[in-house]
Amino acid sequence: MNTKIFFLVFLSSFLVTSIKAQDEVTFKAKDGLTVYATDYLIDKDKPYVLLFHQAGYSKGEYKEIAPKLLKLGYNCLAVDLRSGGDVNYVPNETAAAARKLHFKTSYLDAKQDMEAAIEYVYAKSKKPVILFGSSYSASLALLVGKTNEHVKAIIAFSPGEYLKPDVNMALSVEHLQKPVFAACSQREFVYVEEMLNGISPNYKTIFKPQNSPGTHGASALWSSCKASSEYWLALYLFFKKL
């Protein structure tokens, strides 16, 4: 099958999927901070993809992305992490609450928000989850997903050494034995490849676009990104193998 025909098949796979509910939900992180999220539900018996944003952003990073993931047969939970801001006219409620109540808001502090999100959806579905991170949260997703028994696979858009000096990602992800899809721009590829060198090729896929430079983070999947169709096709193929 040539690339053009295959891409048409890929597009046709995005059948209309009904969202049974799109609710704003909250749960508590280990340190007591309230974490805010949007729960996109198609079927309570379906597994979840947990969506985490990049620095300075909110769950609004996934406003366009989440509905397409639902069409692949997954519920989605888009989470406001405590380290972030507003994007796509969607405020980051967790970050606002953290600042107001004087909680720590470093990248690494957001790790417990992600862990709380895993526990929240696993309690609902009783099914292993997929972590989907963007930039700093992509690194956190790899860090958390390596050892968390409820995590089935990890999608990491533009992961990097954002957690130094506390965490060396290259060392921390060595011997990770779960399916990993890492995507990045052309410029980032060498660095991502080096960071993930300790993960066996049997478990990892590293993607960069071929026809344009690409974009940092999950916003590579926005329709405004020239390479978005390339990213989507590569991501779709990863899901098909899970």
LINGI-V157698 format. One record per backbone hydrogen bond with DSSP energy under -0.5 kcal/mol. NH is the residue of the N-H (numbers start at 1). CO is the residue of the C=O. If there is no record, write none. Layout:
((NH | CO) (NH | CO))
//
This chain:
((6 | 2) (7 | 3) (8 | 4) (9 | 5) (10 | 6) (11 | 7) (12 | 8) (13 | 9) (13 | 10) (14 | 11) (15 | 13) (20 | 18) (20 | 41) (21 | 41) (23 | 39) (25 | 23) (25 | 37) (27 | 35) (29 | 33) (32 | 29) (35 | 27) (37 | 25) (38 | 78) (39 | 23) (39 | 37) (40 | 38) (40 | 76) (41 | 21) (41 | 39) (42 | 40) (46 | 43) (49 | 75) (50 | 130) (51 | 49) (51 | 77) (52 | 50) (52 | 132) (53 | 79) (57 | 54) (61 | 58) (62 | 59) (63 | 60) (66 | 62) (68 | 65) (69 | 65) (70 | 66) (71 | 67) (72 | 69) (73 | 70) (74 | 69) (75 | 47) (76 | 40) (77 | 49) (78 | 38) (79 | 51) (79 | 77) (80 | 36) (81 | 79) (84 | 82) (85 | 57) (87 | 90) (90 | 87) (91 | 89) (93 | 91) (96 | 92) (97 | 93) (98 | 94) (99 | 95) (100 | 96) (101 | 97) (102 | 99) (103 | 98) (110 | 106) (110 | 107) (111 | 108) (112 | 109) (113 | 110) (114 | 110) (115 | 111) (116 | 112) (117 | 113) (118 | 114) (119 | 115) (120 | 116) (121 | 117) (122 | 118) (123 | 119) (124 | 120) (125 | 121) (126 | 122) (129 | 150) (130 | 48) (131 | 153) (132 | 50) (133 | 155) (135 | 157) (137 | 134) (138 | 135) (139 | 135) (140 | 136) (141 | 137) (142 | 138) (143 | 139) (144 | 140) (145 | 141) (146 | 142) (147 | 143) (147 | 144) (148 | 144) (151 | 148) (152 | 129) (152 | 150) (153 | 129) (154 | 179) (155 | 131) (156 | 154) (156 | 181) (157 | 133) (157 | 155) (158 | 156) (158 | 183) (162 | 160) (164 | 161) (166 | 163) (167 | 163) (169 | 167) (172 | 168) (173 | 169) (174 | 171) (175 | 198) (176 | 173) (179 | 152) (180 | 203) (181 | 154) (182 | 180) (182 | 205) (183 | 156) (183 | 181) (184 | 207) (186 | 213) (189 | 185) (189 | 186) (192 | 188) (193 | 189) (194 | 190) (195 | 191) (196 | 192) (197 | 194) (199 | 196) (203 | 200) (204 | 200) (205 | 180) (207 | 182) (207 | 205) (209 | 184) (220 | 217) (221 | 218) (222 | 219) (225 | 222) (228 | 225) (230 | 227) (231 | 227) (232 | 228) (233 | 229) (234 | 230) (235 | 231) (236 | 232) (237 | 233) (238 | 234) (239 | 235) (240 | 236) (241 | 237) (241 | 238) (242 | 238) (242 | 239))
//
